[in-house]
Amino acid sequence: MSNTLLNQLIERLQCLPSVGKKSAQRMAYYLLEHNRSGAIALSEILSQAMTDIGNCSKCRDYTEAELCSICANEKRDPALLCVVESPSDVVAIESTATYSGRYFVLMGNLSPLDGIGPDEIGLPKLKQLVEQESCEEVIIATSATVEGEATAHYIRSLLDPSINVSRLAQGVPIGGELGYLDGSTLSLSLANRQRI
C-alpha cells in the first residue's frame, strides 16, 4: 500500500479504540466526501487539546489549569476523598450529583507483571494528599478486577489505620434478576449484604 495522505489518514484513525481498517476507511471517506469543515475543526481542537490539557497538580484529573475545577472549588469537602482509576470515572461519579468530596485519579491500577507499581499510579502522592488535607474518609472506587482489588488493598495498607476507608458496594444492579447474574457478582452481593 502506498504512503499517500489518504492512507496515512486511514492509518492514523486506527489509533482510536475499536477502530479497525474498515471503520477507519469509512470515517476517512465520510469526512472527505461530506464534512471537510468538521474534520478541520476536529483536527484543530484535537491538536490544541493534546498540547494544552495536562493533569491537575493535586488530584491528577485532566485540566487546562494548575488545579482542576473540582480541586479549585472551595465548596467541595476536602475531608472526603474518592480514589478512582481514570478521569472518566470522575465524570461518571459526578453525573450522579450525590458526591460532594474531592478525587484522586490513579491513571490505572497496580500491575507488577506490566511494570506498574505504586509510584506509577501516584500512591506516594495519594498518601501525601490524604495527610495534608486531613481526610476523614477515603472511598476506593477501583474496578472489581484482580488488579482493582489488589490496588484497593494496597491503598488500605498504605493509609493510616485511623482513616475511614470504604469501598464502593458491588453486586446486584437495580432491576437485575438473580437468574441472569454470574456467580462472582452473586458472591459479592451476599458478602456485601446490608441490614434493612
C-alpha positions as CSV (number, residue, x, y, z in Angstrom):
1,M,0.0,0.0,0.0
2,S,1.4,3.4,-1.0
3,N,2.0,6.0,1.6
4,T,-0.5,8.6,0.3
5,L,-2.1,11.2,2.5
6,L,-5.3,9.2,2.4
7,N,-3.6,6.0,3.5
8,Q,-1.8,8.0,6.3
9,L,-5.2,9.3,7.4
10,I,-6.7,5.9,7.5
11,E,-3.8,4.5,9.4
12,R,-3.9,7.4,12.0
13,L,-7.6,6.9,12.6
14,Q,-6.9,3.3,13.6
15,C,-5.3,4.6,16.8
16,L,-8.8,5.1,18.2
17,P,-10.2,2.3,20.3
18,S,-12.2,-0.3,18.4
19,V,-11.4,1.2,15.1
20,G,-10.0,-1.2,12.6
21,K,-9.0,-0.6,9.0
22,K,-12.6,-0.8,7.5
23,S,-14.0,1.6,10.1
24,A,-11.1,4.0,9.6
25,Q,-11.7,3.9,5.8
26,R,-15.4,4.7,6.3
27,M,-14.5,7.6,8.6
28,A,-11.9,9.0,6.2
29,Y,-14.1,8.8,3.2
30,Y,-17.1,10.3,5.1
31,L,-15.0,13.3,6.2
32,L,-13.5,13.8,2.8
33,E,-16.9,13.5,1.0
34,H,-19.3,15.1,3.4
35,N,-17.7,17.1,6.2
36,R,-14.3,18.6,5.4
37,S,-15.0,21.6,7.6
38,G,-15.9,19.4,10.5
39,A,-12.7,17.4,10.0
40,I,-10.7,20.6,10.0
41,A,-12.4,21.8,13.2
42,L,-11.8,18.4,14.8
43,S,-8.1,18.4,13.8
44,E,-7.7,21.9,15.3
45,I,-9.3,21.1,18.6
46,L,-7.5,17.8,18.8
47,S,-4.2,19.5,18.3
48,Q,-5.0,22.2,20.9
49,A,-6.3,19.6,23.4
50,M,-3.2,17.4,23.1
51,T,-1.0,20.5,23.7
52,D,-3.0,22.3,26.4
53,I,-4.6,19.6,28.5
54,G,-2.5,18.3,31.4
55,N,-3.0,16.9,34.8
56,C,-4.3,18.6,38.0
57,S,-1.4,19.1,40.4
58,K,-3.5,17.9,43.3
59,C,-5.8,15.1,42.0
60,R,-4.2,14.2,38.6
61,D,-7.5,14.7,36.7
62,Y,-7.4,16.3,33.3
63,T,-7.4,20.1,33.2
64,E,-6.0,23.1,31.3
65,A,-5.1,24.9,34.6
66,E,-2.9,24.1,37.6
67,L,-5.9,22.9,39.5
68,C,-9.0,21.3,38.1
69,S,-12.4,22.8,38.7
70,I,-13.2,20.3,41.5
71,C,-10.0,20.9,43.4
72,A,-10.3,24.7,43.0
73,N,-13.9,24.6,44.3
74,E,-13.9,25.6,47.9
75,K,-17.4,24.2,48.4
76,R,-16.1,20.7,47.9
77,D,-15.5,18.7,51.1
78,P,-11.7,18.2,51.5
79,A,-12.2,15.6,54.3
80,L,-13.8,13.2,51.8
81,L,-11.7,11.8,49.0
82,C,-12.7,9.3,46.3
83,V,-9.9,7.3,44.6
84,V,-10.7,6.4,41.0
85,E,-8.8,4.7,38.2
86,S,-9.4,7.2,35.4
87,P,-10.7,10.7,34.6
88,S,-13.8,9.1,33.0
89,D,-14.6,7.6,36.5
90,V,-14.7,11.2,37.8
91,V,-17.3,12.1,35.2
92,A,-19.4,9.0,36.0
93,I,-19.5,9.8,39.7
94,E,-20.1,13.5,39.1
95,S,-23.1,12.6,36.9
96,T,-24.9,11.2,40.0
97,A,-24.9,14.7,41.6
98,T,-24.7,13.0,45.0
99,Y,-20.9,13.2,45.8
100,S,-19.5,16.4,47.3
101,G,-15.9,15.5,48.1
102,R,-12.8,15.6,46.1
103,Y,-11.0,13.0,44.0
104,F,-7.6,11.3,43.3
105,V,-7.1,9.8,39.9
106,L,-4.7,6.8,39.8
107,M,-4.5,6.6,35.9
108,G,-4.5,2.8,36.2
109,N,-4.1,0.0,38.7
110,L,-1.2,-1.9,40.2
111,S,0.0,-4.5,37.8
112,P,3.5,-5.8,38.6
113,L,3.6,-8.0,35.5
114,D,3.2,-4.9,33.4
115,G,5.8,-2.9,35.4
116,I,3.1,-0.8,37.1
117,G,3.9,-0.3,40.7
118,P,2.8,2.2,43.4
119,D,4.9,5.1,42.0
120,E,3.5,4.7,38.5
121,I,-0.1,5.2,39.8
122,G,0.8,8.0,42.2
123,L,0.3,6.2,45.5
124,P,3.0,8.2,47.4
125,K,1.3,11.4,46.2
126,L,-2.1,10.0,47.3
127,K,-0.7,9.3,50.8
128,Q,0.7,12.8,51.0
129,L,-2.6,14.4,49.9
130,V,-4.6,12.4,52.5
131,E,-2.3,13.6,55.2
132,Q,-2.2,17.2,54.0
133,E,-5.9,17.5,53.6
134,S,-6.6,15.7,56.9
135,C,-9.0,13.4,55.1
136,E,-11.5,11.6,57.3
137,E,-12.8,9.2,54.7
138,V,-11.3,7.7,51.6
139,I,-13.6,5.9,49.2
140,I,-11.9,3.5,46.9
141,A,-13.7,3.2,43.6
142,T,-11.4,0.9,41.7
143,S,-12.9,-1.8,39.4
144,A,-13.8,-5.2,40.6
145,T,-10.9,-6.9,38.7
146,V,-8.0,-8.7,40.3
147,E,-5.8,-5.5,39.7
148,G,-8.6,-3.2,41.1
149,E,-8.9,-5.3,44.2
150,A,-5.1,-5.5,44.7
151,T,-4.9,-1.8,44.3
152,A,-7.7,-1.2,46.9
153,H,-6.0,-3.5,49.4
154,Y,-2.6,-1.8,48.9
155,I,-4.2,1.7,49.4
156,R,-5.8,0.5,52.6
157,S,-2.5,-0.8,53.9
158,L,-0.8,2.5,52.8
159,L,-3.1,4.8,54.8
160,D,-3.2,5.5,58.5
161,P,-5.5,3.0,60.3
162,S,-7.4,5.9,61.9
163,I,-8.7,6.9,58.4
164,N,-12.1,5.5,57.5
165,V,-11.5,3.7,54.2
166,S,-14.6,2.4,52.3
167,R,-15.1,0.6,49.0
168,L,-17.9,1.1,46.5
169,A,-20.6,-1.5,47.0
170,Q,-20.7,-4.2,44.3
171,G,-23.3,-6.7,43.5
172,V,-26.9,-6.9,42.1
173,P,-27.7,-4.0,39.8
174,I,-31.0,-2.2,40.2
175,G,-33.5,-4.0,38.1
176,G,-31.3,-7.1,37.8
177,E,-32.7,-10.6,38.0
178,L,-30.7,-13.2,40.0
179,G,-31.1,-15.8,37.3
180,Y,-29.0,-13.7,34.9
181,L,-26.1,-12.8,37.2
182,D,-22.8,-14.6,37.2
183,G,-21.6,-16.4,40.3
184,S,-18.9,-13.8,41.2
185,T,-21.5,-11.0,41.2
186,L,-23.8,-13.0,43.4
187,S,-21.0,-13.9,45.8
188,L,-20.1,-10.2,46.1
189,S,-23.8,-9.4,46.7
190,L,-24.0,-11.9,49.5
191,A,-20.7,-10.8,51.1
192,N,-21.8,-7.1,51.0
193,R,-25.4,-7.6,52.1
194,Q,-27.0,-4.9,54.3
195,R,-29.5,-5.0,57.1
196,I,-32.9,-3.5,56.1
